[in-house]
Amino acid sequence: MERAQLEAALRRGLGGFESLGRWTRLTGGASRETYRIEAVVDGRERSLALRRAPGDGGSAVSEGASIALEATLIAAARRAGVQGPDVRMGLIPEDGLGAGFLMDWISGETIGARIVRRPEFASVRSGMARACGEILAHLHAIDIEEEGLSGALPHMTPEEAVWRTLTSYRELGSHQPMIEFTARWLLEHLPAESRTTLVHGDFRCGNFIVDAGEGIRAVLDWELAHVGDPMRDLGWLCTRSWRFGVNELPVGGFGRYQDLFEGYEAVSGVRVDPLSVRFWEVFGSFWWSVGCLQMAQSYRAGAETSLERPAIGRRSSECQIDCVNMLIPGPATPPPAVSRTLSTTSLPGTQELLRSVRDFLRHEIGSDQNERTLFLARVGANSIDTVMRELLQGPAAREEEGRALETILGGSGELEDMRGDLCRRIADRSVDLDDPALRRLLRSSVLAQCLIDQPSYPGVAEALAQSAPV
């Protein structure tokens, strides 16, 4: 983005613009960029945020909102009483900057793990669950016809949401029996649709701006907005992946269901059905388990070469163990502990080589590096940890899974082929979801995979607690 282009665009569209200071790119992705811009407007220094997408501003997310529509949604939400910035201007093709819009800058924290853990946010955390209910009630009250949004946004029933996600998963060619199990459970427990409203689609901790004194100051990231069941927003907020390790507080890692529901009901006058919220909470883990696999596929296809993508792909097992704990709780048998080394010579072994690289990334990438480099170094170190656990624990886990699959399927074969066969049997209903052998297999195999991918994930502790002797 050239300074002269940006300056000309601000002079054209921003009333009172006098001069441009510095600008900094904050985030980036396939379809959205955010910049903090310092400028003098009406004689005083102002901070502004530019949300920009190269090209025509279409969403990288299937059927997601374009960036122009995102600006419309933010403005409509502000009129409905939802916290957020005022939109100041939109970019036009003549600006040469792609599609985008300029809005007020709002200060605060957006990193979910900090919001749910740091002591400075303790005073506002206690009220955030109720505040989220109130915000969502205002958001769901937006008149989509009056705002001209009905024809601009996709409409999606609960059944369509499940099928679209399931179809996306099956197109990947990955055989994940727990994903098939969860999809079938969802299709057999669809909520009765009582209302259809605007749905934010990604309303969760991490997509708020939170001030340590004021609480939630803005709702961000409207890219997944659509028209559908409003309870989807409540369930997504409670999805376990977005509790940032504070699993005992189901609403975003900061609050209780009761407070969320009371806040929603007080503003909307609509009674919340906890079973409907639970459906969407299960759906949230199902949807994100597939989303993680799609991240990995984008890396495999060469569309995105970031170090993060394959690492995120391995997080699918976290979502799957959350589905296990919600849908088929019970004892699970983890693979036996392994203490052996992998080297057959007196030379430094495989584990030692991997450990040395991991420790370099984790401890010796200094503070002189930029924040992005430090983050990627941590991602790389975590990926090496996963590889080390895979080498030690993987063979026993696969052997146990193979034996269980042979029992259920009544025959032997390659592990991946047997997984695919089981997936087909779950999908065509030739196996009962209540089959004790199936449930034991899924509990144990998903637990074993998550112990490799992320043993510190809270869902692992929950699954192991159910297996501990009383």
C-alpha positions as CSV (number, residue, x, y, z in Angstrom):
1,M,0.0,0.0,0.0
2,E,1.6,3.2,-1.1
3,R,1.6,6.4,1.0
4,A,0.4,8.6,-1.8
5,Q,-2.5,6.3,-2.6
6,L,-3.6,6.1,1.0
7,E,-3.3,9.8,1.5
8,A,-5.4,10.6,-1.6
9,A,-8.1,8.1,-0.5
10,L,-8.3,9.8,3.0
11,R,-8.4,13.2,1.5
12,R,-11.3,12.1,-0.7
13,G,-13.4,10.3,1.8
14,L,-12.5,11.3,5.3
15,G,-14.1,14.6,6.3
16,G,-11.7,17.0,8.1
17,F,-8.6,15.0,7.0
18,E,-5.4,17.2,7.2
19,S,-2.4,14.9,7.2
20,L,-1.3,11.3,7.4
21,G,1.2,10.0,10.0
22,R,2.4,6.4,10.2
23,W,0.4,3.3,9.5
24,T,1.1,-0.3,10.7
25,R,-0.3,-3.6,9.4
26,L,-1.6,-5.5,12.4
27,T,-3.1,-8.7,11.0
28,G,-3.1,-10.5,7.7
29,G,-4.7,-13.4,5.9
30,A,-6.0,-14.7,2.7
31,S,-8.8,-12.1,2.4
32,R,-8.5,-9.6,5.2
33,E,-5.9,-7.1,6.3
34,T,-6.1,-4.6,9.2
35,Y,-4.0,-1.5,9.6
36,R,-3.7,1.1,12.4
37,I,-3.5,4.5,10.9
38,E,-2.5,7.7,12.6
39,A,-3.8,10.9,11.0
40,V,-4.6,14.5,11.9
41,V,-8.3,15.1,11.5
42,D,-10.0,18.4,12.4
43,G,-6.9,19.7,14.0
44,R,-6.2,16.8,16.3
45,E,-4.4,13.4,16.1
46,R,-6.7,10.5,15.6
47,S,-6.2,6.7,15.4
48,L,-8.2,4.9,12.8
49,A,-8.5,1.3,11.6
50,L,-8.4,0.4,8.0
51,R,-10.0,-3.0,7.1
52,R,-8.8,-4.0,3.6
53,A,-9.0,-6.8,1.1
54,P,-7.0,-6.9,-2.1
55,G,-9.1,-7.3,-5.3
56,D,-12.9,-7.1,-5.0
57,G,-13.1,-8.0,-1.3
58,G,-14.8,-11.3,-1.6
59,S,-14.5,-13.6,1.4
60,A,-12.0,-16.5,1.5
61,V,-14.6,-18.3,3.6
62,S,-17.2,-20.1,1.5
63,E,-20.3,-17.9,1.2
64,G,-18.9,-15.5,3.8
65,A,-19.6,-11.8,3.9
66,S,-17.7,-9.6,1.5
67,I,-15.7,-6.8,3.1
68,A,-18.2,-4.2,1.8
69,L,-21.0,-6.2,3.5
70,E,-18.9,-6.4,6.7
71,A,-18.9,-2.6,6.9
72,T,-22.7,-2.6,6.4
73,L,-23.1,-5.1,9.2
74,I,-20.9,-3.1,11.6
75,A,-23.0,0.0,10.9
76,A,-26.3,-1.9,11.3
77,A,-25.1,-3.4,14.6
78,R,-24.1,0.0,15.9
79,R,-27.6,1.3,15.2
80,A,-29.0,-1.7,17.1
81,G,-27.0,-1.0,20.2
82,V,-24.1,-3.4,19.6
83,Q,-20.7,-2.1,20.7
84,G,-18.4,-1.3,17.9
85,P,-16.6,1.4,15.9
86,D,-18.3,3.9,13.7
87,V,-17.5,3.4,10.0
88,R,-16.0,6.6,8.5
89,M,-15.6,5.8,4.8
90,G,-15.4,3.1,2.2
91,L,-12.7,2.6,-0.4
92,I,-13.7,2.9,-4.0
93,P,-11.9,1.3,-7.1
94,E,-10.4,4.7,-8.0
95,D,-8.4,4.7,-4.7
96,G,-6.4,1.7,-6.1
97,L,-6.3,0.1,-2.6
98,G,-8.6,-2.8,-3.2
99,A,-11.9,-3.1,-1.3
100,G,-12.2,-2.0,2.3
101,F,-13.4,0.6,4.8
102,L,-12.1,3.0,7.5
103,M,-13.4,3.0,11.0
104,D,-12.6,4.5,14.4
105,W,-9.8,2.8,16.4
106,I,-11.0,1.2,19.6
107,S,-8.3,0.3,22.2
108,G,-8.3,-2.9,24.2
109,E,-7.3,-6.5,24.3
110,T,-8.4,-9.1,21.7
111,I,-6.3,-12.1,22.7
112,G,-8.6,-14.6,24.3
113,A,-6.0,-16.3,26.6
114,R,-5.1,-13.0,28.1
115,I,-8.7,-12.0,28.6
116,V,-9.6,-15.2,30.5
117,R,-6.4,-15.4,32.6
118,R,-4.8,-12.1,33.3
119,P,-5.6,-10.5,36.7
120,E,-6.3,-7.0,35.2
121,F,-9.4,-8.4,33.5
122,A,-10.8,-10.1,36.6
123,S,-13.1,-7.3,37.5
124,V,-14.8,-7.3,34.1
125,R,-14.8,-11.1,33.5
126,S,-17.5,-11.6,36.1
127,G,-20.0,-9.6,34.1
128,M,-19.0,-10.6,30.6
129,A,-21.3,-13.6,30.2
130,R,-24.4,-11.6,30.9
131,A,-23.0,-8.8,28.7
132,C,-22.6,-11.3,25.8
133,G,-26.2,-12.4,26.2
134,E,-27.3,-8.8,26.0
135,I,-25.1,-8.0,23.0
136,L,-26.4,-11.1,21.2
137,A,-30.0,-10.2,21.9
138,H,-29.5,-6.7,20.3
139,L,-27.7,-8.3,17.4
140,H,-30.4,-10.8,16.7
141,A,-33.0,-8.0,16.9
142,I,-31.5,-6.3,13.8
143,D,-34.2,-6.0,11.1
144,I,-32.4,-7.6,8.2
145,E,-35.1,-6.5,5.7
146,E,-35.0,-2.9,6.8
147,E,-31.1,-2.9,6.7
148,G,-31.2,-4.5,3.2
149,L,-29.3,-7.6,4.4
150,S,-31.8,-10.4,3.7
151,G,-30.8,-10.9,0.0
152,A,-27.1,-10.2,0.7
153,L,-26.4,-12.9,3.3
154,P,-26.7,-16.7,3.0
155,H,-29.6,-18.4,4.7
156,M,-28.8,-21.6,6.6
157,T,-31.0,-24.0,8.5
158,P,-29.4,-26.2,11.2
159,E,-29.6,-29.2,8.9
160,E,-28.0,-27.3,6.1
161,A,-25.2,-26.2,8.4
162,V,-24.4,-29.8,9.3
163,W,-24.6,-31.1,5.7
164,R,-22.4,-28.3,4.4
165,T,-19.7,-29.0,7.0
166,L,-20.0,-32.8,6.5
167,T,-19.7,-32.4,2.7
168,S,-16.6,-30.2,3.2
169,Y,-15.0,-32.8,5.4
170,R,-15.7,-35.7,3.0
171,E,-14.2,-33.8,0.1
172,L,-10.9,-33.8,2.1
173,G,-10.7,-37.6,1.9
174,S,-9.7,-37.9,5.5
175,H,-11.1,-40.8,7.5
176,Q,-12.1,-39.6,10.9
177,P,-14.7,-41.9,12.5
178,M,-15.5,-39.5,15.3
179,I,-16.4,-36.7,12.9
180,E,-18.8,-39.1,11.1
181,F,-20.2,-40.1,14.5
182,T,-20.8,-36.5,15.5
183,A,-22.4,-35.6,12.2
184,R,-24.8,-38.4,12.5
185,W,-25.6,-37.4,16.1
186,L,-26.3,-33.8,15.0
187,L,-28.6,-34.9,12.2
188,E,-30.5,-37.1,14.6
189,H,-30.9,-34.2,17.2
190,L,-31.7,-31.2,15.0
191,P,-33.3,-28.4,17.0
192,A,-36.7,-27.2,16.2
193,E,-36.4,-23.8,14.5
194,S,-38.4,-21.2,16.3
195,R,-36.8,-18.0,14.9
196,T,-34.6,-16.9,12.0
197,T,-32.4,-13.9,12.6
198,L,-29.1,-12.4,11.7
199,V,-26.3,-14.6,13.1
200,H,-22.8,-13.3,13.6
201,G,-21.3,-16.7,13.1
202,D,-18.0,-16.1,14.9
203,F,-19.1,-14.5,18.2
204,R,-16.5,-15.7,20.7
205,C,-13.7,-14.6,23.0
206,G,-10.9,-13.4,20.8
207,N,-13.3,-11.6,18.5
208,F,-14.1,-8.9,21.1
209,I,-12.2,-5.9,22.1
210,V,-12.1,-5.9,25.9
211,D,-11.1,-3.1,28.2
212,A,-9.9,-3.9,31.7
213,G,-12.2,-1.2,33.1
214,E,-15.1,-1.1,30.8
215,G,-15.5,-4.7,29.6
216,I,-16.5,-5.5,26.0
217,R,-16.1,-2.4,23.8
218,A,-16.5,-3.8,20.3
219,V,-17.5,-7.0,18.4
220,L,-15.2,-7.9,15.5
221,D,-14.9,-10.2,12.5
222,W,-18.3,-10.4,10.8
223,E,-17.0,-12.5,7.9
224,L,-19.2,-15.6,8.8
225,A,-22.4,-13.6,9.2
226,H,-25.5,-15.3,7.8
227,V,-29.3,-15.7,8.5
228,G,-30.3,-18.7,10.6
229,D,-30.9,-20.0,14.1
230,P,-29.8,-17.3,16.6
231,M,-28.9,-20.0,19.2
232,R,-25.9,-20.8,17.0
233,D,-24.2,-17.7,18.3
234,L,-24.7,-18.7,21.9
235,G,-23.5,-22.3,21.3
236,W,-20.4,-21.1,19.5
237,L,-19.5,-18.8,22.3
238,C,-19.6,-21.8,24.6
239,T,-17.6,-24.1,22.4
240,R,-14.8,-25.7,24.3
241,S,-12.0,-24.6,21.9
242,W,-12.8,-21.0,22.8
243,R,-12.5,-21.3,26.5
244,F,-8.8,-21.0,26.3
245,G,-8.1,-23.7,28.8
246,V,-10.6,-22.5,31.5
247,N,-13.0,-25.4,30.8
248,E,-14.9,-25.0,34.1
249,L,-16.3,-21.7,32.9
250,P,-18.3,-22.8,29.8
251,V,-19.1,-19.3,28.4
252,G,-15.9,-18.3,26.7
253,G,-13.7,-19.3,29.6
254,F,-15.1,-16.4,31.7
255,G,-18.7,-17.1,32.7
256,R,-21.6,-19.4,33.4
257,Y,-24.5,-20.5,31.2
258,Q,-27.1,-19.0,33.6
259,D,-25.6,-15.5,33.3
260,L,-25.5,-15.7,29.5
261,F,-29.0,-16.9,29.2
262,E,-30.4,-14.4,31.7
263,G,-28.7,-11.5,29.8
264,Y,-30.1,-12.7,26.5
265,E,-33.6,-13.2,27.9
266,A,-33.7,-9.9,29.7
267,V,-33.1,-7.9,26.5
268,S,-34.8,-10.2,23.9
269,G,-37.8,-11.4,25.9
270,V,-37.1,-14.8,24.3
271,R,-36.6,-17.9,26.4
272,V,-33.4,-19.7,25.8
273,D,-33.6,-23.5,25.1
274,P,-30.5,-25.0,26.7
275,L,-30.8,-28.1,24.5
276,S,-30.6,-26.0,21.4
277,V,-27.6,-24.2,22.8
278,R,-26.0,-27.6,23.5
279,F,-26.7,-28.8,19.9
280,W,-24.8,-25.7,18.6
281,E,-22.0,-26.3,21.2
282,V,-21.5,-29.8,19.8
283,F,-21.8,-28.4,16.3
284,G,-19.1,-25.9,17.1
285,S,-16.6,-28.6,18.0
286,F,-17.6,-30.6,14.9
287,W,-17.3,-27.5,12.6
288,W,-13.9,-26.5,14.0
289,S,-12.6,-30.1,13.8
290,V,-13.3,-30.0,10.1
291,G,-11.9,-26.4,9.8
292,C,-8.6,-27.6,11.3
293,L,-8.4,-30.3,8.7
294,Q,-9.1,-27.7,6.0
295,M,-6.2,-25.7,7.3
296,A,-3.9,-28.7,6.8
297,Q,-5.3,-29.3,3.3
298,S,-4.5,-25.7,2.3
299,Y,-0.9,-26.4,3.3
300,R,-0.8,-29.7,1.4
301,A,-2.2,-28.1,-1.7
302,G,0.4,-25.3,-1.6
303,A,-2.2,-22.6,-1.2
304,E,-0.8,-21.6,2.2
305,T,2.7,-22.4,3.3
306,S,2.6,-21.0,6.8
307,L,4.2,-23.1,9.6
308,E,0.9,-22.7,11.4
309,R,-1.3,-24.5,8.9
310,P,-0.2,-28.1,9.5
311,A,0.1,-27.4,13.3
312,I,-3.6,-26.3,13.3
313,G,-4.5,-29.4,11.3
314,R,-3.4,-31.5,14.3
315,R,-5.8,-29.6,16.5
316,S,-8.7,-31.5,15.0
317,S,-8.1,-34.1,17.6
318,E,-8.8,-31.5,20.4
319,C,-12.2,-30.8,18.9
320,Q,-12.9,-34.5,18.5
321,I,-12.1,-35.3,22.1
322,D,-14.5,-32.5,23.1
323,C,-17.1,-34.3,21.0
324,V,-16.2,-37.6,22.8
325,N,-16.6,-36.0,26.2
326,M,-20.0,-34.5,25.3
327,L,-21.5,-37.4,23.4
328,I,-20.0,-40.6,24.6
329,P,-18.4,-40.0,28.0
330,G,-17.0,-43.0,29.8
331,P,-13.8,-44.9,30.5
332,A,-11.1,-44.9,27.8
333,T,-7.9,-46.9,27.6
334,P,-4.9,-44.8,26.7
335,P,-2.0,-46.6,25.0
336,P,0.8,-47.9,27.3
337,A,3.5,-45.5,28.4
338,V,6.7,-45.8,26.4
339,S,10.1,-45.1,27.8
340,R,12.3,-46.5,25.1
341,T,14.7,-44.5,22.9
342,L,14.6,-44.6,19.1
343,S,18.3,-44.8,18.4
344,T,20.1,-48.1,17.8
345,T,23.6,-46.5,17.9
346,S,25.7,-44.7,20.5
347,L,25.4,-41.6,18.3
348,P,22.9,-38.9,19.3
349,G,19.5,-40.4,18.8
350,T,16.4,-39.2,17.0
351,Q,14.8,-37.9,20.2
352,E,18.0,-36.0,21.1
353,L,18.2,-34.3,17.7
354,L,14.6,-33.3,17.8
355,R,14.9,-32.1,21.4
356,S,17.9,-29.9,20.5
357,V,16.0,-28.2,17.7
358,R,12.9,-27.8,19.8
359,D,14.8,-26.3,22.7
360,F,16.6,-23.9,20.4
361,L,13.2,-22.7,19.0
362,R,11.6,-22.4,22.4
363,H,14.4,-20.9,24.5
364,E,17.1,-19.3,22.2
365,I,15.1,-17.3,19.7
366,G,15.7,-14.0,21.5
367,S,13.5,-11.0,22.3
368,D,15.3,-9.1,19.5
369,Q,13.1,-10.9,17.1
370,N,9.7,-9.5,16.1
371,E,6.5,-10.8,17.6
372,R,5.6,-12.9,14.6
373,T,9.0,-14.7,14.5
374,L,8.7,-15.5,18.2
375,F,5.2,-16.8,17.7
376,L,6.3,-19.0,14.8
377,A,9.2,-20.3,16.9
378,R,6.8,-21.5,19.5
379,V,4.6,-23.1,16.9
380,G,7.7,-24.9,15.5
381,A,8.8,-26.1,18.9
382,N,5.3,-27.4,19.6
383,S,5.2,-29.2,16.3
384,I,8.5,-30.9,17.1
385,D,7.1,-32.0,20.5
386,T,4.2,-33.6,18.6
387,V,6.6,-35.5,16.3
388,M,8.5,-36.8,19.3
389,R,5.4,-38.0,20.9
390,E,4.2,-39.5,17.6
391,L,7.4,-41.5,17.3
392,L,7.2,-42.9,20.8
393,Q,3.4,-43.3,21.3
394,G,2.1,-43.7,17.8
395,P,2.9,-47.4,17.1
396,A,1.2,-48.7,20.2
397,A,-1.8,-46.4,19.6
398,R,-2.2,-47.6,16.0
399,E,-1.8,-51.2,17.1
400,E,-4.6,-50.9,19.7
401,E,-6.9,-49.0,17.2
402,G,-6.3,-51.7,14.6
403,R,-7.3,-54.5,16.9
404,A,-10.5,-52.7,17.9
405,L,-11.4,-52.0,14.3
406,E,-10.9,-55.6,13.4
407,T,-13.4,-56.6,16.1
408,I,-16.0,-54.2,14.9
409,L,-15.6,-54.8,11.2
410,G,-15.1,-58.5,11.4
411,G,-11.9,-58.5,9.3
412,S,-8.4,-57.1,9.0
413,G,-6.7,-54.7,6.6
414,E,-4.7,-51.6,6.4
415,L,-5.5,-49.2,9.2
416,E,-6.5,-46.3,7.0
417,D,-8.7,-48.6,4.9
418,M,-10.4,-49.9,8.1
419,R,-11.0,-46.3,9.3
420,G,-12.6,-45.5,5.9
421,D,-14.8,-48.7,6.2
422,L,-16.0,-47.7,9.6
423,C,-16.7,-44.1,8.5
424,R,-18.9,-45.5,5.7
425,R,-20.8,-47.8,8.1
426,I,-21.5,-44.9,10.5
427,A,-22.7,-42.8,7.6
428,D,-25.0,-45.4,6.1
429,R,-26.3,-46.4,9.5
430,S,-25.2,-50.0,9.3
431,V,-23.6,-49.6,12.7
432,D,-25.5,-48.4,15.8
433,L,-24.2,-45.3,17.5
434,D,-25.0,-47.0,20.8
435,D,-22.8,-50.0,20.0
436,P,-20.5,-50.4,23.1
437,A,-17.6,-51.5,21.0
438,L,-17.9,-48.5,18.7
439,R,-18.0,-46.1,21.6
440,R,-15.0,-47.7,23.3
441,L,-13.0,-47.5,20.1
442,L,-13.8,-43.9,19.5
443,R,-13.1,-42.9,23.1
444,S,-9.8,-44.7,23.2
445,S,-8.5,-43.8,19.7
446,V,-9.4,-40.1,19.9
447,L,-7.8,-39.9,23.4
448,A,-4.6,-41.6,22.1
449,Q,-4.4,-39.2,19.2
450,C,-4.9,-36.1,21.4
451,L,-2.3,-37.4,23.8
452,I,0.1,-37.2,20.9
453,D,-1.1,-33.9,19.4
454,Q,-1.8,-31.9,22.6
455,P,-1.6,-33.8,25.9
456,S,-2.2,-30.6,27.9
457,Y,-5.5,-29.9,26.3
458,P,-8.3,-29.8,29.0
459,G,-10.4,-32.4,27.1
460,V,-7.6,-34.9,27.7
461,A,-7.8,-34.4,31.5
462,E,-11.6,-34.7,31.3
463,A,-11.4,-38.0,29.4
464,L,-8.7,-39.5,31.7
465,A,-10.7,-38.5,34.8
466,Q,-13.6,-40.6,33.5
467,S,-11.2,-43.6,33.3
468,A,-9.7,-43.2,36.8
469,P,-10.7,-45.6,39.5
470,V,-13.2,-44.2,42.0
